């Protein structure tokens, strides 16, 4: 559940940044995808570091 939350939050943040920089929605969506990938990476990193 936390992983989905990280992905959604990072995607939304990157989408809002893209729209704030006045990109069109079609240009901001790949930026949001990168944010989702970053959110997934952060969630995986936190999951792996909590195992130790």
Buried (B, 14 or more C-beta within 10 A) or exposed (E): EEBEEBBEBBBBBBBBBBBEEEBEEEEBBEBBEBBBBBBBEBBEEEEEEEEE
